[in-house]
């Protein structure tokens, strides 16, 4: 959290008082640092370039697809990992070329696959049957997502490989899959694996690399093809709590390089591809909310306007974020609190046993590491608004997303008769 500071008890990001921004724009509010995103991108490029001359970084835009964030990513020379047609369309609108995008859907429709192939976006196929859907119009470059037996995630719900994972083809399907692609006329081949989420252990990435390289050798030997790239997916972790050691990037990619060098000691080494999402944006942002109630019962509950519609990760799979009172950083801790939101679900808990000063109504609450999978997963559940997003750049503060309004909430509903007249009247007023 190096971009954050304490100024007279208030939390600042890049020197800007986050409490003042929250009062100006309202809460909930996501505040992001352009400087931190660029720093993360450059640190990652620096670590990989220490060991690889041929590599490609594609931002997993599912983490945060805000067009302004995408523009920062593009200016740093990174590409895009997209998981749907809409993500591809948004990336194109943000200035990325089709060949800079890798489409990695799962269980996509034939229509969606055809569309991506027709505009020149490479497809990373989740199954052999998905490839067969478009084998008459195959993209110039074909890769398959391989489900290796080894998978690791911070939570069960974020483990994306191994037993029970819904993604990719089994290792024993890989040889016939690439044989089918070659017979269909594919000229360029890649291979993809995604075997972890928010992993802080360099040994994990090295193990994933070694595992997929064994599959590569089997495919190469059986089908006499060369791979242009080997994609290790994402999963680079960030520490969500103080005191947790950061991922050692140089150690990670040295181990990956050692695995590559061992596998290709007598031949040309394919390009290394990775697809970080969280690593690039998570720690760039903080989520500000207002304390709306304090309820002391068998537990002490702090109610706020940060709810599971804004931050679903804790309810979805037990994620834990660091939480402070942003306007009272200098006050001493008074106890442990359940930080809850305004949604009619008992799982609407943003934090459990959070140590804080004695809270007061209208205090400002800050939830750290809010740059990844917060805005992108937000909803209007219970009729609650999706928050605004502010970017702090070298020129100051910039509104990069307005909060959703009642008009946004009802825009796609069809009303009839006098009800429609009434609703339109309320909109105009």
C-alpha positions as a Python dict, from the first residue, in 0.01 Angstrom:
ca = {
    (1, 'X'): (0, 0, 0),
    (2, 'X'): (293, 230, -77),
    (3, 'X'): (77, 489, -254),
    (4, 'X'): (-127, 553, 59),
    (5, 'X'): (-39, 795, 337),
    (6, 'X'): (-180, 941, 657),
    (7, 'X'): (-242, 1317, 664),
    (8, 'X'): (-379, 1443, 995),
    (9, 'X'): (-563, 1116, 1045),
    (10, 'X'): (-715, 1104, 698),
    (11, 'X'): (-628, 843, 438),
    (12, 'X'): (-460, 986, 128),
    (13, 'X'): (-390, 821, -207),
    (14, 'X'): (-110, 978, -411),
    (15, 'X'): (-132, 1274, -176),
    (16, 'X'): (-506, 1328, -234),
    (17, 'X'): (-740, 1312, 66),
    (18, 'X'): (-979, 1022, -2),
    (19, 'X'): (-1225, 1146, 261),
    (20, 'X'): (-1254, 1479, 80),
    (21, 'X'): (-1323, 1295, -246),
    (22, 'X'): (-1587, 1084, -74),
    (23, 'X'): (-1761, 1395, 58),
    (24, 'X'): (-1743, 1556, -287),
    (25, 'X'): (-1867, 1263, -496),
    (26, 'X'): (-2064, 1060, -243),
    (27, 'X'): (-2025, 701, -134),
    (28, 'X'): (-1975, 423, -210),
    (29, 'X'): (-1683, 544, -420),
    (30, 'X'): (-1389, 363, -580),
    (31, 'X'): (-1071, 571, -602),
    (32, 'X'): (-782, 448, -818),
    (33, 'X'): (-423, 554, -877),
    (34, 'X'): (-297, 572, -1235),
    (35, 'X'): (55, 592, -1098),
    (36, 'X'): (17, 261, -916),
    (37, 'X'): (-124, 79, -1221),
    (38, 'X'): (170, 198, -1431),
    (39, 'X'): (414, 103, -1157),
    (40, 'X'): (268, -249, -1139),
    (41, 'X'): (287, -291, -1516),
    (42, 'X'): (646, -173, -1535),
    (43, 'X'): (755, -383, -1240),
    (44, 'X'): (608, -690, -1408),
    (45, 'X'): (768, -612, -1745),
    (46, 'X'): (1101, -554, -1573),
    (47, 'X'): (1089, -887, -1389),
    (48, 'X'): (1001, -1091, -1700),
    (49, 'X'): (1247, -911, -1928),
    (50, 'X'): (1528, -1007, -1690),
    (51, 'X'): (1488, -1365, -1813),
    (52, 'X'): (1288, -1361, -2139),
    (53, 'X'): (1345, -1161, -2457),
    (54, 'X'): (1027, -1284, -2624),
    (55, 'X'): (720, -1243, -2406),
    (56, 'X'): (369, -1102, -2411),
    (57, 'X'): (156, -969, -2125),
    (58, 'X'): (-219, -957, -2175),
    (59, 'X'): (-433, -785, -1913),
    (60, 'X'): (-726, -998, -1797),
    (61, 'X'): (-983, -723, -1836),
    (62, 'X'): (-1246, -911, -1635),
    (63, 'X'): (-1062, -771, -1331),
    (64, 'X'): (-1160, -414, -1421),
    (65, 'X'): (-1283, -327, -1771),
    (66, 'X'): (-1313, 48, -1724),
    (67, 'X'): (-1212, 209, -2057),
    (68, 'X'): (-984, 458, -1882),
    (69, 'X'): (-803, 173, -1710),
    (70, 'X'): (-775, -4, -2046),
    (71, 'X'): (-619, 307, -2198),
    (72, 'X'): (-348, 300, -1930),
    (73, 'X'): (-286, -69, -1996),
    (74, 'X'): (-261, -8, -2373),
    (75, 'X'): (-18, 282, -2329),
    (76, 'X'): (207, 50, -2127),
    (77, 'X'): (226, -185, -2427),
    (78, 'X'): (15, -468, -2288),
    (79, 'X'): (-253, -666, -2470),
    (80, 'X'): (-592, -798, -2360),
    (81, 'X'): (-729, -1130, -2236),
    (82, 'X'): (-1104, -1124, -2307),
    (83, 'X'): (-1367, -1375, -2202),
    (84, 'X'): (-1672, -1258, -2398),
    (85, 'X'): (-1782, -1077, -2712),
    (86, 'X'): (-1864, -765, -2513),
    (87, 'X'): (-1519, -759, -2358),
    (88, 'X'): (-1366, -788, -2705),
    (89, 'X'): (-1587, -505, -2833),
    (90, 'X'): (-1489, -287, -2539),
    (91, 'X'): (-1119, -359, -2594),
    (92, 'X'): (-1153, -266, -2961),
    (93, 'X'): (-1330, 56, -2863),
    (94, 'X'): (-1039, 128, -2628),
    (95, 'X'): (-795, 108, -2920),
    (96, 'X'): (-663, -246, -2906),
    (97, 'X'): (-616, -424, -3238),
    (98, 'X'): (-771, -771, -3288),
    (99, 'X'): (-430, -941, -3286),
    (100, 'X'): (-355, -784, -2945),
    (101, 'X'): (-653, -967, -2795),
    (102, 'X'): (-677, -1331, -2695),
    (103, 'X'): (-1033, -1460, -2663),
    (104, 'X'): (-1059, -1722, -2388),
    (105, 'X'): (-1427, -1803, -2341),
    (106, 'X'): (-1577, -2111, -2182),
    (107, 'X'): (-1892, -2277, -2315),
    (108, 'X'): (-1929, -2005, -2579),
    (109, 'X'): (-2193, -2020, -2851),
    (110, 'X'): (-2103, -2093, -3213),
    (111, 'X'): (-2221, -1743, -3304),
    (112, 'X'): (-1980, -1583, -3058),
    (113, 'X'): (-1688, -1797, -3173),
    (114, 'X'): (-1761, -1722, -3540),
    (115, 'X'): (-1778, -1352, -3468),
    (116, 'X'): (-1438, -1346, -3296),
    (117, 'X'): (-1275, -1556, -3567),
    (118, 'X'): (-1418, -1339, -3845),
    (119, 'X'): (-1272, -1018, -3705),
    (120, 'X'): (-928, -1174, -3659),
    (121, 'X'): (-917, -1228, -3283),
    (122, 'X'): (-717, -1540, -3185),
    (123, 'X'): (-923, -1792, -2991),
    (124, 'X'): (-809, -1999, -2699),
    (125, 'X'): (-1050, -2293, -2709),
    (126, 'X'): (-1194, -2437, -2390),
    (127, 'X'): (-1282, -2772, -2548),
    (128, 'X'): (-1239, -2977, -2865),
    (129, 'X'): (-1612, -2950, -2933),
    (130, 'X'): (-1584, -2570, -2927),
    (131, 'X'): (-1309, -2589, -3188),
    (132, 'X'): (-1521, -2816, -3405),
    (133, 'X'): (-1798, -2556, -3403),
    (134, 'X'): (-1579, -2322, -3608),
    (135, 'X'): (-1331, -2554, -3779),
    (136, 'X'): (-1454, -2434, -4118),
    (137, 'X'): (-1360, -2077, -4018),
    (138, 'X'): (-1068, -2132, -3785),
    (139, 'X'): (-870, -1827, -3670),
    (140, 'X'): (-511, -1783, -3787),
    (141, 'X'): (-379, -1887, -3446),
    (142, 'X'): (-532, -2166, -3236),
    (143, 'X'): (-464, -2261, -2878),
    (144, 'X'): (-638, -2490, -2633),
    (145, 'X'): (-678, -2440, -2261),
    (146, 'X'): (-535, -2744, -2083),
    (147, 'X'): (-664, -2856, -1744),
    (148, 'X'): (-360, -2993, -1569),
    (149, 'X'): (-411, -3207, -1261),
    (150, 'X'): (-258, -2941, -1039),
    (151, 'X'): (-467, -2641, -936),
    (152, 'X'): (-432, -2384, -662),
    (153, 'X'): (-646, -2090, -557),
    (154, 'X'): (-686, -1866, -258),
    (155, 'X'): (-1035, -2017, -220),
    (156, 'X'): (-1207, -2328, -352),
    (157, 'X'): (-1423, -2111, -576),
    (158, 'X'): (-1118, -1954, -740),
    (159, 'X'): (-930, -2276, -817),
    (160, 'X'): (-933, -2297, -1196),
    (161, 'X'): (-761, -2626, -1272),
    (162, 'X'): (-739, -2978, -1134),
    (163, 'X'): (-1026, -3202, -1032),
    (164, 'X'): (-1373, -3045, -1052),
    (165, 'X'): (-1262, -2735, -1247),
    (166, 'X'): (-1507, -2653, -1527),
    (167, 'X'): (-1237, -2511, -1754),
    (168, 'X'): (-1024, -2659, -2030),
    (169, 'X'): (-953, -2998, -2182),
    (170, 'X'): (-791, -3289, -2002),
    (171, 'X'): (-425, -3361, -2062),
    (172, 'X'): (-507, -3687, -2241),
    (173, 'X'): (-722, -3491, -2488),
    (174, 'X'): (-442, -3255, -2586),
    (175, 'X'): (-267, -3466, -2852),
    (176, 'X'): (-585, -3543, -3052),
    (177, 'X'): (-703, -3182, -3011),
    (178, 'X'): (-393, -3039, -3175),
    (179, 'X'): (-397, -3312, -3437),
    (180, 'X'): (-750, -3204, -3530),
    (181, 'X'): (-641, -2839, -3545),
    (182, 'X'): (-347, -2922, -3771),
    (183, 'X'): (-562, -3132, -4002),
    (184, 'X'): (-812, -2843, -4024),
    (185, 'X'): (-536, -2620, -4160),
    (186, 'X'): (-415, -2430, -3855),
    (187, 'X'): (-71, -2276, -3916),
    (188, 'X'): (11, -2118, -3581),
    (189, 'X'): (-29, -2287, -3243),
    (190, 'X'): (-30, -2178, -2884),
    (191, 'X'): (-119, -2352, -2560),
    (192, 'X'): (-279, -2216, -2246),
    (193, 'X'): (-305, -2314, -1882),
    (194, 'X'): (-463, -2132, -1590),
    (195, 'X'): (-396, -2317, -1269),
    (196, 'X'): (-411, -2064, -990),
    (197, 'X'): (-565, -1749, -848),
    (198, 'X'): (-399, -1492, -621),
    (199, 'X'): (-98, -1714, -558),
    (200, 'X'): (200, -1565, -371),
    (201, 'X'): (435, -1863, -401),
    (202, 'X'): (695, -1857, -687),
    (203, 'X'): (712, -2236, -674),
    (204, 'X'): (350, -2255, -789),
    (205, 'X'): (413, -2077, -1120),
    (206, 'X'): (725, -2284, -1176),
    (207, 'X'): (526, -2603, -1118),
    (208, 'X'): (256, -2490, -1359),
    (209, 'X'): (522, -2413, -1623),
    (210, 'X'): (687, -2751, -1581),
    (211, 'X'): (351, -2929, -1600),
    (212, 'X'): (235, -2761, -1920),
    (213, 'X'): (577, -2806, -2082),
    (214, 'X'): (540, -3181, -2036),
    (215, 'X'): (212, -3160, -2227),
    (216, 'X'): (380, -2948, -2495),
    (217, 'X'): (645, -3216, -2547),
    (218, 'X'): (384, -3488, -2590),
    (219, 'X'): (191, -3279, -2845),
    (220, 'X'): (506, -3183, -3035),
    (221, 'X'): (637, -3538, -3052),
    (222, 'X'): (303, -3682, -3162),
    (223, 'X'): (194, -3416, -3411),
    (224, 'X'): (521, -3264, -3535),
    (225, 'X'): (416, -2907, -3466),
    (226, 'X'): (594, -2610, -3311),
    (227, 'X'): (434, -2376, -3061),
    (228, 'X'): (460, -2003, -3114),
    (229, 'X'): (358, -1922, -2758),
    (230, 'X'): (301, -2088, -2422),
    (231, 'X'): (49, -1905, -2205),
    (232, 'X'): (68, -1956, -1829),
    (233, 'X'): (-252, -1760, -1766),
    (234, 'X'): (-284, -1537, -1462),
    (235, 'X'): (-290, -1599, -1090),
    (236, 'X'): (-11, -1365, -978),
    (237, 'X'): (-114, -1272, -627),
    (238, 'X'): (-129, -960, -415),
    (239, 'X'): (-135, -951, -32),
    (240, 'X'): (-481, -846, 85),
    (241, 'X'): (-373, -802, 447),
    (242, 'X'): (-87, -607, 609),
    (243, 'X'): (211, -818, 703),
    (244, 'X'): (172, -1070, 421),
    (245, 'X'): (481, -1097, 204),
    (246, 'X'): (448, -979, -156),
    (247, 'X'): (506, -1213, -448),
    (248, 'X'): (873, -1223, -551),
    (249, 'X'): (840, -1160, -924),
    (250, 'X'): (1206, -1213, -1012),
    (251, 'X'): (1219, -1543, -828),
    (252, 'X'): (897, -1646, -1002),
    (253, 'X'): (1014, -1579, -1356),
    (254, 'X'): (1364, -1711, -1297),
    (255, 'X'): (1205, -2044, -1206),
    (256, 'X'): (980, -2024, -1513),
    (257, 'X'): (1280, -1950, -1733),
    (258, 'X'): (1468, -2245, -1588),
    (259, 'X'): (1175, -2471, -1679),
    (260, 'X'): (1166, -2329, -2034),
    (261, 'X'): (1542, -2358, -2079),
    (262, 'X'): (1534, -2720, -1967),
    (263, 'X'): (1250, -2803, -2207),
    (264, 'X'): (1396, -2624, -2510),
    (265, 'X'): (1769, -2671, -2460),
    (266, 'X'): (1814, -2783, -2823),
    (267, 'X'): (1545, -2582, -2999),
    (268, 'X'): (1384, -2243, -3035),
    (269, 'X'): (1208, -2128, -2720),
    (270, 'X'): (844, -2021, -2777),
    (271, 'X'): (721, -1685, -2657),
    (272, 'X'): (605, -1670, -2296),
    (273, 'X'): (257, -1527, -2244),
    (274, 'X'): (88, -1440, -1917),
    (275, 'X'): (-251, -1286, -1836),
    (276, 'X'): (-245, -1094, -1507),
    (277, 'X'): (-555, -909, -1398),
    (278, 'X'): (-556, -866, -1023),
    (279, 'X'): (-180, -805, -1004),
    (280, 'X'): (-200, -496, -1223),
    (281, 'X'): (-495, -321, -1063),
    (282, 'X'): (-596, -460, -722),
    (283, 'X'): (-375, -249, -498),
    (284, 'X'): (-425, 63, -710),
    (285, 'X'): (-767, 131, -560),
    (286, 'X'): (-958, 185, -240),
    (287, 'X'): (-1333, 164, -182),
    (288, 'X'): (-1478, 439, 37),
    (289, 'X'): (-1807, 402, 222),
    (290, 'X'): (-2003, 587, 490),
    (291, 'X'): (-2089, 436, 827),
    (292, 'X'): (-2470, 444, 845),
    (293, 'X'): (-2537, 264, 1172),
    (294, 'X'): (-2370, 110, 1476),
    (295, 'X'): (-2558, -174, 1642),
    (296, 'X'): (-2421, -333, 1960),
    (297, 'X'): (-2577, -676, 2025),
    (298, 'X'): (-2415, -1012, 2088),
    (299, 'X'): (-2183, -884, 1817),
    (300, 'X'): (-2097, -527, 1732),
    (301, 'X'): (-2226, -445, 1383),
    (302, 'X'): (-2111, -152, 1173),
    (303, 'X'): (-2357, -80, 896),
    (304, 'X'): (-2235, 103, 586),
    (305, 'X'): (-2331, 179, 229),
    (306, 'X'): (-2062, -62, 111),
    (307, 'X'): (-2270, -373, 51),
    (308, 'X'): (-2235, -703, -128),
    (309, 'X'): (-2381, -547, -443),
    (310, 'X'): (-2067, -329, -450),
    (311, 'X'): (-1818, -577, -304),
    (312, 'X'): (-1937, -935, -352),
    (313, 'X'): (-1604, -1113, -299),
    (314, 'X'): (-1645, -1176, 78),
    (315, 'X'): (-1995, -1321, 32),
    (316, 'X'): (-1905, -1512, -283),
    (317, 'X'): (-1604, -1705, -159),
    (318, 'X'): (-1487, -1567, 174),
    (319, 'X'): (-1240, -1305, 55),
    (320, 'X'): (-1090, -1078, 320),
    (321, 'X'): (-1000, -713, 263),
    (322, 'X'): (-812, -478, 494),
    (323, 'X'): (-1056, -220, 637),
    (324, 'X'): (-990, 105, 827),
    (325, 'X'): (-1180, 417, 927),
    (326, 'X'): (-1036, 653, 667),
    (327, 'X'): (-1104, 969, 871),
    (328, 'X'): (-967, 834, 1201),
    (329, 'X'): (-634, 671, 1123),
    (330, 'X'): (-477, 818, 1437),
    (331, 'X'): (-741, 683, 1677),
    (332, 'X'): (-673, 376, 1886),
    (333, 'X'): (-849, 47, 1821),
    (334, 'X'): (-1140, -9, 2058),
    (335, 'X'): (-1264, -353, 1957),
    (336, 'X'): (-1364, -597, 1686),
    (337, 'X'): (-1659, -535, 1459),
    (338, 'X'): (-1874, -704, 1196),
    (339, 'X'): (-1872, -470, 895),
    (340, 'X'): (-2200, -524, 709),
    (341, 'X'): (-2391, -367, 424),
    (342, 'X'): (-2747, -271, 336),
    (343, 'X'): (-2849, -580, 137),
    (344, 'X'): (-3123, -812, 265),
    (345, 'X'): (-2891, -1113, 288),
    (346, 'X'): (-2716, -1235, 601),
    (347, 'X'): (-2409, -1303, 386),
    (348, 'X'): (-2378, -928, 327),
    (349, 'X'): (-2067, -900, 543),
    (350, 'X'): (-1774, -700, 415),
    (351, 'X'): (-1550, -793, 705),
    (352, 'X'): (-1559, -1008, 1019),
    (353, 'X'): (-1376, -933, 1345),
    (354, 'X'): (-1231, -612, 1202),
    (355, 'X'): (-1027, -415, 1457),
    (356, 'X'): (-1131, -49, 1450),
    (357, 'X'): (-1167, 259, 1670),
    (358, 'X'): (-1514, 296, 1820),
    (359, 'X'): (-1718, 384, 1509),
    (360, 'X'): (-1953, 676, 1471),
    (361, 'X'): (-2228, 738, 1216),
    (362, 'X'): (-2090, 930, 916),
    (363, 'X'): (-1737, 800, 968),
    (364, 'X'): (-1562, 715, 643),
    (365, 'X'): (-1472, 350, 593),
    (366, 'X'): (-1196, 244, 353),
    (367, 'X'): (-1168, -104, 199),
    (368, 'X'): (-828, -165, 41),
    (369, 'X'): (-730, -359, -272),
    (370, 'X'): (-1054, -267, -446),
    (371, 'X'): (-916, -235, -800),
    (372, 'X'): (-985, -592, -911),
    (373, 'X'): (-1319, -773, -921),
    (374, 'X'): (-1505, -497, -737),
    (375, 'X'): (-1645, -256, -997),
    (376, 'X'): (-1656, -534, -1257),
    (377, 'X'): (-1873, -755, -1033),
    (378, 'X'): (-2094, -479, -889),
    (379, 'X'): (-2470, -494, -942),
    (380, 'X'): (-2794, -313, -862),
    (381, 'X'): (-2916, -592, -635),
    (382, 'X'): (-3178, -469, -385),
    (383, 'X'): (-3201, -150, -591),
    (384, 'X'): (-2865, -26, -467),
    (385, 'X'): (-2647, 185, -699),
    (386, 'X'): (-2325, 80, -867),
    (387, 'X'): (-2056, 316, -732),
    (388, 'X'): (-1876, 594, -909),
    (389, 'X'): (-1508, 552, -996),
    (390, 'X'): (-1247, 825, -964),
    (391, 'X'): (-896, 808, -1112),
    (392, 'X'): (-612, 1009, -962),
    (393, 'X'): (-369, 1097, -1240),
    (394, 'X'): (-86, 1346, -1285),
    (395, 'X'): (-342, 1611, -1381),
    (396, 'X'): (-564, 1552, -1080),
    (397, 'X'): (-889, 1368, -1015),
    (398, 'X'): (-1094, 1231, -1303),
    (399, 'X'): (-1442, 1079, -1296),
    (400, 'X'): (-1408, 761, -1499),
    (401, 'X'): (-1749, 620, -1413),
    (402, 'X'): (-2057, 797, -1282),
    (403, 'X'): (-2268, 625, -1018),
    (404, 'X'): (-2572, 443, -1150),
    (405, 'X'): (-2901, 628, -1119),
    (406, 'X'): (-3265, 530, -1090),
    (407, 'X'): (-3294, 583, -1465),
    (408, 'X'): (-3012, 333, -1517),
    (409, 'X'): (-3188, 90, -1283),
    (410, 'X'): (-3514, 93, -1483),
    (411, 'X'): (-3376, 161, -1833),
    (412, 'X'): (-3434, -185, -1977),
    (413, 'X'): (-3767, -257, -1812),
    (414, 'X'): (-4080, -235, -2026),
    (415, 'X'): (-4364, -46, -1860),
    (416, 'X'): (-4715, -24, -1999),
    (417, 'X'): (-5003, 224, -1996),
    (418, 'X'): (-5022, 484, -1724),
    (419, 'X'): (-4734, 321, -1535),
    (420, 'X'): (-4501, 402, -1825),
    (421, 'X'): (-4626, 761, -1832),
    (422, 'X'): (-4572, 787, -1459),
    (423, 'X'): (-4222, 646, -1469),
    (424, 'X'): (-4121, 875, -1757),
    (425, 'X'): (-4256, 1171, -1568),
    (426, 'X'): (-4044, 1081, -1267),
    (427, 'X'): (-3736, 1041, -1492),
    (428, 'X'): (-3781, 1384, -1644),
    (429, 'X'): (-3829, 1541, -1304),
}
